[in-house]
Amino acid sequence: MRSDNFNLMYGYESKWIQEVTSLFNKTEMNRDNSVMVDRATQNSQVLASVWNGQNLLAIGRMLTDFQMYSNIFDVVVDPEFQKKGLGRRVMEALMAKAPATCFYLTSTFGNEPFYLNLGYRYHKTAMARYPEFFGKSSYLDWEREIE
Ligand SMILES: CC(C)(COP(=O)(O)OP(=O)(O)OC[C@H]1O[C@@H](n2cnc3c(N)ncnc32)[C@H](O)[C@@H]1OP(=O)(O)O)[C@@H](O)C(=O)NCCC(=O)NCCS
């Protein structure tokens, strides 16, 4: 498949939800609640995706105030199309919509170099609080307390 057939798009339509959830479910970022994913995606100001015809290959979304701070979530590339620059394309498309802001995100384990390559650095005092149904998420440092 030629890479010049990959089309970047901004925006989101609910009719894509099956494509979106099946893309997530090809990776470790499983999403079983498609209603929640659909609403969360609709409520994100910036959505970037890469398509080959009708096939969704990559996606990512951003919540931003467009002035100071942006949060990036759910950047996913179809495993068959990873390491071809599509993840970088989605990230650059998201960041281009609020270029002067501080960007925040949480990497999945093992993908930190992808973000380091894009200029991200570890954030020394980043903190997060997850709802109880997440249980003891391995993304939170349960040992570290007041120092
Ligand atoms: C993480 C992910 C989005 C990266 O997308 P991708 O399309 O494979 O990445 P790209 O091809 O755009 O990579 C850009 C650069 O980062 C590097 N890179 C990407 N993933 C990497 C990894 N896991 N480890 C080391 N380097 C990595 C690439 O080699 C490339 O380097 P280069 O610019 O020097 O050539 C993709 O692997 C993915 O969807 N993973 C599963 C879902 C997930 O965990 N998403 C992250 C959510 S936080």
The ligand as an SDF file (V2000), in Angstrom:
LIG
                    3D

 48 50  0  0  0  0  0  0  0  0999 V2000
    2.6410    4.3600   19.8890 C   0  0  0  0  0  0  0  0  0  0  0  0
    2.1370    4.3980   18.4600 C   0  0  0  0  0  0  0  0  0  0  0  0
    0.9780    5.3840   18.3960 C   0  0  0  0  0  0  0  0  0  0  0  0
    3.2810    4.8830   17.5500 C   0  0  0  0  0  0  0  0  0  0  0  0
    2.7710    5.0200   16.2350 O   0  0  0  0  0  0  0  0  0  0  0  0
    3.6640    4.6520   14.9500 P   0  0  0  0  0  0  0  0  0  0  0  0
    2.9010    5.0370   13.7460 O   0  0  0  0  0  0  0  0  0  0  0  0
    4.1340    3.2590   15.0500 O   0  0  0  0  0  0  0  0  0  0  0  0
    4.9160    5.6180   15.1580 O   0  0  0  0  0  0  0  0  0  0  0  0
    5.7420    6.3850   14.0190 P   0  0  0  0  0  0  0  0  0  0  0  0
    6.0240    5.4460   12.9110 O   0  0  0  0  0  0  0  0  0  0  0  0
    5.0710    7.6640   13.6680 O   0  0  0  0  0  0  0  0  0  0  0  0
    7.0760    6.6750   14.8260 O   0  0  0  0  0  0  0  0  0  0  0  0
    7.7200    7.9380   14.9290 C   0  0  0  0  0  0  0  0  0  0  0  0
    9.0850    7.6860   15.5100 C   0  0  0  0  0  0  0  0  0  0  0  0
    8.9850    7.0920   16.8260 O   0  0  0  0  0  0  0  0  0  0  0  0
    9.6330    5.8090   16.8390 C   0  0  0  0  0  0  0  0  0  0  0  0
    8.8250    4.8820   17.6440 N   0  0  0  0  0  0  0  0  0  0  0  0
    7.5050    4.6450   17.5380 C   0  0  0  0  0  0  0  0  0  0  0  0
    7.1070    3.7640   18.4770 N   0  0  0  0  0  0  0  0  0  0  0  0
    8.2260    3.4360   19.1590 C   0  0  0  0  0  0  0  0  0  0  0  0
    8.4800    2.5580   20.2570 C   0  0  0  0  0  0  0  0  0  0  0  0
    7.4910    1.8560   20.8340 N   0  0  0  0  0  0  0  0  0  0  0  0
    9.7390    2.4630   20.7250 N   0  0  0  0  0  0  0  0  0  0  0  0
   10.7460    3.1600   20.1510 C   0  0  0  0  0  0  0  0  0  0  0  0
   10.5720    4.0120   19.1180 N   0  0  0  0  0  0  0  0  0  0  0  0
    9.3320    4.1430   18.6360 C   0  0  0  0  0  0  0  0  0  0  0  0
    9.6920    5.3760   15.3920 C   0  0  0  0  0  0  0  0  0  0  0  0
   10.7190    4.4480   15.1730 O   0  0  0  0  0  0  0  0  0  0  0  0
    9.9130    6.7040   14.6870 C   0  0  0  0  0  0  0  0  0  0  0  0
   11.2780    7.0880   14.8260 O   0  0  0  0  0  0  0  0  0  0  0  0
   12.0270    7.9930   13.6880 P   0  0  0  0  0  0  0  0  0  0  0  0
   11.2460    9.2750   13.5750 O   0  0  0  0  0  0  0  0  0  0  0  0
   13.3810    8.1600   14.2370 O   0  0  0  0  0  0  0  0  0  0  0  0
   11.9330    7.1780   12.4330 O   0  0  0  0  0  0  0  0  0  0  0  0
    1.7170    2.9940   17.9680 C   0  0  0  0  0  0  0  0  0  0  0  0
    2.7790    2.0920   18.2080 O   0  0  0  0  0  0  0  0  0  0  0  0
    0.4490    2.4440   18.6100 C   0  0  0  0  0  0  0  0  0  0  0  0
   -0.6570    2.7290   18.1580 O   0  0  0  0  0  0  0  0  0  0  0  0
    0.5880    1.6110   19.6670 N   0  0  0  0  0  0  0  0  0  0  0  0
   -0.5600    0.9310   20.2680 C   0  0  0  0  0  0  0  0  0  0  0  0
   -1.4970    1.8900   20.9650 C   0  0  0  0  0  0  0  0  0  0  0  0
   -0.7810    2.7380   21.9750 C   0  0  0  0  0  0  0  0  0  0  0  0
   -0.1950    2.2440   22.9150 O   0  0  0  0  0  0  0  0  0  0  0  0
   -0.8410    4.0540   21.7640 N   0  0  0  0  0  0  0  0  0  0  0  0
   -0.1830    5.0240   22.6110 C   0  0  0  0  0  0  0  0  0  0  0  0
   -1.1790    5.6490   23.4760 C   0  0  0  0  0  0  0  0  0  0  0  0
   -0.4010    6.7170   24.6770 S   0  0  0  0  0  0  0  0  0  0  0  0
  1  2  1  0
  2  3  1  0
  2  4  1  0
  2 36  1  0
  4  5  1  0
  5  6  1  0
  6  7  2  0
  6  8  1  0
  6  9  1  0
  9 10  1  0
 10 11  2  0
 10 12  1  0
 10 13  1  0
 13 14  1  0
 14 15  1  0
 15 16  1  0
 15 30  1  0
 16 17  1  0
 17 18  1  0
 17 28  1  0
 18 19  1  0
 18 27  1  0
 19 20  2  0
 20 21  1  0
 21 22  1  0
 21 27  2  0
 22 23  1  0
 22 24  2  0
 24 25  1  0
 25 26  2  0
 26 27  1  0
 28 29  1  0
 28 30  1  0
 30 31  1  0
 31 32  1  0
 32 33  2  0
 32 34  1  0
 32 35  1  0
 36 37  1  0
 36 38  1  0
 38 39  2  0
 38 40  1  0
 40 41  1  0
 41 42  1  0
 42 43  1  0
 43 44  2  0
 43 45  1  0
 45 46  1  0
 46 47  1  0
 47 48  1  0
M  END
$$$$
